[in-house]
Amino acid sequence: MNNNIIAVLGATGGAGRDVSRWLAQAGFALRLGGRRREPLQQLATQLGVEANPVDLWQEKELREFCRGCTVVVNCAGPSYQVLDRVARAAASMQVNYVDVSGDGPAWHLLQQQPAGDQHWVAVLSAGMLPGLANLVPGWISQRAGGDLTVYSGGIERVSGAAAADLVLSLNEQCNALQGSDYWYGEAGASWQLGRRSRHSLSTQQTDTLPHFPGHVTLLPWLSADAERLALRHNLSSLSWYNVFSGQCLRETLTGLRGKVDGTSQSLALASAAVEKASEIDLAGYAPYYQMVFDWQQEGEPRRRVVIRTDSSLALTAATAVSTVLSLMRGEINPGVHFADRVLIPATVLADITRLHTGTHISQYQPDMQAEQGVI
C-alpha cells in the first residue's frame, strides 16, 4: 500500500463514494471525511481505511482533518458556498488540494488572496464540468481556431449538493462573490469572433438532436469556463447548449431563477424542488448524461466526440481520481490551476473508461458516416 494519505472530504456523497473506492483500489491509504458518522464508518470499514467525521464549516475540525495528508480531495458542496474554504484549510497544513468543483469562483478568491507556500499544488474543476468538458477539445485537435458546438445534458436524478449548486448558479445574489467583478455566465449568449455575443442564441426544441433520444429542449448558456475554453483554443465561435430530456426540471429551474434569498430554509426548499422535478422526469427512463462536441476547422472534416455515461457523478469521480494520480506522479507544478490546463486529455479519457465501465467515448467524422475510433 502507498503510505501517502489521501483525504476525501464528502466521501459518502455521490461522487465521493466512487473517488474513495477507486483510490482505495489503487492502493492509497485514505482518510474519509463527512458529517454523517454512521455511513462514513460503514464505507471506511468496507474499504479498510480511516474514517474521520468532520464538519467543513468548523475551521478547526477542517484543519485537523487535513493534517498529515499528502492530498485532500474535496467532493463536498454546494461548491457555490464552500468556495475556497477547504482549499485554504489544506494550504494551512501544507497539503495539496484537488476539488471536483471549485471552478471560477474559488479560483477568483485564491487569486485575490493567495494561499499556500511556493510548493503548494491546487487543482480546481477536476470533475466532469467544466474540467473534463474543457479537456476534450485538446484531445480532438492540436490546432487552434474553428467553430465548436457543445451539447451537454440528459436525464438523471439530481440531489444533495448537486441540486443546491444548480439553485445557487441561478441566484447569484446568494453567492459570496456578489458585488465583485466575477461573471458567472449568461443565457442566450455565445462566443463569436473573439468576444462574447449577447442574445445571439435562442432556446430550441427538437426530436432529432444526434445521440439524444426523443424530444429535448436546448438552452444556450455561455459560462465563464466556456469563455476560457474559447480563448484557450482561439475559437472563432463557441455555442454551448444545456440539453434537457424532461420538462419538469427545466421548468422548475426557470421558475427558481432569482427567487432564492440565500437563507438555509430557502435553499433547502428550492433544492428539494429540483430533486423532485428530476425524479419526475426520470420516471420510466434509464438515467444517462451525455456530452457531444462538434468541431469544424478550416480545411478539415467536421469532427465529433460523444461521451455518454450512466452517471455524471461517476464521470466526475473518475476525472478527480485521474487528477490525483497525475498529481502523485509529480506531473503538476506548484500553483493554483484549472484541471484542464494541467492534465493530459488522452490520459484522463483512458483513466475514465478504465475506472467506470458505464462511460463510453467515441470520436468520428459525422459527414463521413463512419466511426473512426472508440475508447
Residue pairs with C-beta under 8 A, 6 or more apart in sequence:
1 27
1 28
1 29
2 26
2 27
2 28
2 29
2 328
3 29
4 28
4 29
4 70
4 71
4 328
5 28
5 29
5 30
5 31
5 50
5 68
5 69
5 70
6 23
6 28
6 29
6 30
6 31
6 69
6 70
6 71
6 72
6 73
6 324
7 30
7 31
7 32
7 33
7 52
7 65
7 66
7 69
7 71
7 72
7 73
7 95
8 16
8 19
8 20
8 23
8 30
8 31
8 32
8 33
8 72
8 73
8 75
9 16
9 33
9 34
9 54
9 56
9 65
9 72
9 73
9 74
9 75
9 76
9 86
10 16
10 33
10 34
10 74
10 75
10 76
10 77
10 161
11 17
11 19
11 20
11 32
11 33
11 34
11 40
11 43
11 75
12 32
12 34
12 36
12 39
12 40
12 43
13 34
13 75
13 76
13 77
13 160
13 161
14 159
14 160
14 162
14 311
14 313
15 75
15 100
15 127
15 313
15 314
15 316
15 317
15 320
16 34
16 75
16 76
16 317
17 43
17 317
18 313
18 314
18 317
18 318
18 321
18 355
18 356
19 73
19 75
19 100
19 317
19 320
19 321
20 30
20 32
20 43
20 47
20 49
21 47
22 317
22 318
22 321
22 355
23 30
23 73
23 321
23 324
24 30
24 47
24 48
24 49
26 321
26 325
29 49
29 50
30 44
30 47
30 49
30 50
31 49
31 50
31 51
31 52
31 65
31 69
32 40
32 43
32 44
32 47
32 49
32 50
32 51
32 52
33 40
33 52
33 53
33 54
33 65
34 40
34 53
34 54
34 76
35 53
35 54
35 55
36 53
37 51
37 53
40 51
40 53
41 51
43 51
44 50
44 51
45 51
52 65
54 61
54 62
54 64
54 65
55 61
55 62
56 62
56 76
56 82
56 85
56 86
57 85
59 89
62 85
62 86
62 89
63 89
63 92
63 93
65 72
65 89
66 72
66 89
66 90
66 92
66 93
66 95
67 93
67 95
68 93
69 90
69 93
69 95
70 95
70 96
70 328
71 95
71 96
71 97
71 98
71 324
71 327
71 328
72 86
72 89
72 90
72 95
72 96
72 97
72 98
73 98
73 99
73 100
73 320
73 324
74 82
74 86
74 87
74 97
74 98
74 99
74 100
74 101
74 102
75 100
75 317
75 320
76 82
76 86
76 161
77 101
77 160
77 161
77 162
77 164
77 165
78 161
78 164
78 165
78 168
79 99
79 101
79 102
79 103
79 105
79 106
79 161
79 165
80 105
80 164
80 165
80 168
80 169
80 174
80 175
81 164
81 168
81 175
81 176
82 101
82 106
83 105
83 106
83 109
83 176
83 177
84 102
84 106
84 109
84 110
84 115
86 97
86 99
87 97
87 99
87 102
87 106
87 110
87 115
87 122
87 124
88 115
90 96
90 97
90 122
91 97
91 115
91 116
91 117
91 120
91 122
92 115
94 116
94 117
94 119
94 120
96 120
96 121
96 122
96 327
97 120
97 121
97 122
97 123
98 122
98 123
98 126
98 320
98 323
98 324
98 327
99 106
99 122
99 123
99 124
99 125
99 126
100 126
100 127
100 316
100 317
100 319
100 320
101 124
101 125
101 127
101 165
102 124
102 125
102 126
103 124
103 125
103 130
103 225
104 182
104 184
104 224
104 225
104 228
105 175
105 176
105 177
105 182
105 184
106 124
107 124
107 336
107 338
108 177
108 180
108 182
109 176
109 177
110 122
110 336
111 336
114 336
115 122
116 122
118 334
119 334
120 334
120 335
121 327
121 332
121 333
121 334
121 335
121 337
122 335
122 336
122 337
123 323
123 327
123 332
123 337
123 338
123 339
123 342
124 336
124 337
124 338
124 339
125 131
125 134
125 225
125 338
125 339
125 340
126 319
126 320
126 323
126 339
127 315
127 316
127 317
127 319
127 320
127 339
128 289
128 312
128 315
128 316
128 319
129 152
129 225
129 316
130 223
130 225
130 226
130 228
130 229
130 338
130 340
131 319
131 323
131 338
131 339
131 340
131 343
132 291
132 307
132 315
132 316
132 319
132 340
132 348
132 352
133 150
133 152
133 229
133 291
134 225
134 228
134 229
134 232
134 338
134 339
134 340
135 339
135 340
135 343
135 345
135 348
135 349
136 291
136 293
136 305
136 307
136 345
136 349
137 148
137 229
137 233
137 293
137 295
138 233
138 340
138 345
139 305
139 345
139 346
139 349
140 293
140 295
140 303
140 305
140 363
141 295
141 297
141 300
141 303
143 297
143 300
144 233
144 234
144 235
145 233
145 234
145 235
145 236
145 297
145 298
146 233
146 235
146 236
146 295
146 296
146 297
146 298
146 300
147 235
147 236
147 237
147 238
147 295
147 296
147 297
148 229
148 230
148 233
148 235
148 237
148 238
148 239
148 293
148 294
148 295
148 296
149 238
149 239
149 240
149 241
149 293
149 294
149 295
150 226
150 238
150 239
150 240
150 241
150 291
150 292
150 293
150 294
151 209
151 212
151 218
151 241
151 243
151 290
151 291
151 292
152 240
152 241
152 242
152 243
152 290
152 291
152 292
153 212
153 216
153 241
153 242
153 243
153 244
153 245
153 289
153 290
154 212
154 243
154 245
154 287
154 288
154 289
154 290
154 312
155 244
155 245
155 246
155 278
155 281
155 282
155 285
155 287
155 288
156 278
156 282
156 287
156 288
156 289
156 311
156 312
157 275
157 278
157 279
157 282
157 287
158 166
158 249
158 274
158 275
158 278
159 275
159 278
160 271
162 313
163 271
163 272
163 274
163 275
163 278
164 267
164 271
166 253
166 274
167 256
167 260
167 267
167 270
167 271
167 274
168 174
168 175
168 260
168 267
169 184
170 253
170 256
170 257
170 258
170 260
171 256
171 257
171 258
171 259
171 260
171 262
172 178
172 184
173 258
173 261
173 262
174 260
174 261
174 262
174 267
175 184
182 224
183 224
184 223
184 224
185 221
185 222
185 223
185 224
185 226
186 196
186 198
186 221
186 222
187 219
187 220
187 221
188 198
188 199
188 200
188 201
188 202
188 203
188 220
188 221
189 196
189 197
189 198
189 199
189 200
189 201
189 220
189 221
189 222
190 196
190 197
190 200
190 201
190 220
190 222
190 237
190 238
190 239
190 240
191 197
191 222
191 226
191 227
191 230
191 235
191 237
191 238
191 239
192 200
192 236
192 237
193 236
193 237
196 222
196 227
201 220
201 239
201 241
202 220
203 217
203 218
203 219
203 220
204 217
204 218
204 241
205 215
205 216
205 217
205 218
206 215
206 216
206 218
207 214
207 215
207 216
209 216
209 218
209 243
210 292
210 304
210 366
211 290
211 292
211 306
211 308
212 243
212 245
212 290
212 292
213 245
214 245
215 245
216 243
216 244
216 245
217 243
217 244
217 247
217 250
218 241
218 242
218 243
219 241
219 242
219 243
219 244
219 250
220 239
220 240
220 241
220 242
221 240
221 241
221 242
222 238
222 240
223 240
226 238
226 240
227 238
228 338
229 235
229 238
229 340
230 238
232 341
243 290
244 250
244 281
245 281
245 285
246 277
246 278
246 280
246 281
246 282
247 281
248 277
248 278
248 280
248 281
249 274
249 277
249 278
249 280
249 281
251 277
252 273
252 274
252 277
253 274
253 277
256 270
256 273
256 274
259 270
260 266
260 267
260 270
286 310
287 310
287 311
288 308
288 309
288 310
289 308
289 309
289 310
289 311
289 312
289 315
290 306
290 307
290 308
290 309
291 306
291 307
292 304
292 305
292 306
292 307
293 304
293 305
293 306
294 302
294 303
294 304
294 366
295 302
295 303
295 304
296 302
296 303
301 365
301 367
301 368
302 365
302 366
302 367
303 363
303 364
303 365
304 363
304 364
304 365
304 366
305 361
305 362
305 363
306 360
306 361
306 362
306 363
307 315
307 359
307 360
307 361
308 359
308 360
308 361
309 315
309 356
309 358
309 359
309 360
310 358
310 359
311 356
311 358
314 356
314 358
314 359
315 352
315 356
315 359
317 355
317 356
318 351
318 352
318 355
318 356
318 359
319 339
319 348
319 352
321 351
321 355
322 343
322 347
322 348
322 351
322 352
322 355
323 339
323 343
323 348
325 351
326 332
326 342
326 343
326 344
326 347
331 342
331 344
332 342
333 342
349 361
349 375
350 375
352 359
352 361
353 359
353 360
353 361
353 375
360 374
360 375
361 374
361 375
362 371
362 373
362 374
362 375
363 372
363 373
363 374
364 370
364 371
364 372
364 373
365 372
